Amino acid sequence: MGASKLSIHTEHQQQIAEIAKVLAHPARVAILEYIAKQKNCICGDIVDEIGLSQPTISQHLQVIRNAGLLKGTFEGKRLCYCLDHDRFQEFQQLLNDYFHQTVVSDCC
């Protein structure tokens, strides 16, 4: 399988794919749900709550961070996370626009 040709896709298409990648794994969905329920930024307790290993959680957090859905701050040696609500609203609007534009009439 060759490398994907991102240059042939619009920015909008790439952003939709980025959202889909974040939501495509149940562990990432669980991580987002857990972080969303917290009043403050959280650190290592994601591992305890989700039940996956630290390296696995870190990999999932990287995908979520790459999409811009998390803000992170360092507290000592720990990276603490909270949701980027503005980015969530942007993603919500992108998805709404996408589904609105791609709704087709009955084809059969």
Secondary structure as GFF3:
##gff-version 3
##sequence-region A 1 108
A	DSSP	three_ten_helix	6	8	.	.	.	ID=ss1
A	DSSP	alpha_helix	11	23	.	.	.	ID=ss2
A	DSSP	alpha_helix	26	37	.	.	.	ID=ss3
A	DSSP	alpha_helix	45	50	.	.	.	ID=ss4
A	DSSP	alpha_helix	54	66	.	.	.	ID=ss5
A	DSSP	beta_strand	70	75	.	.	.	ID=ss6
A	DSSP	beta_strand	78	83	.	.	.	ID=ss7
A	DSSP	alpha_helix	85	102	.	.	.	ID=ss8
###
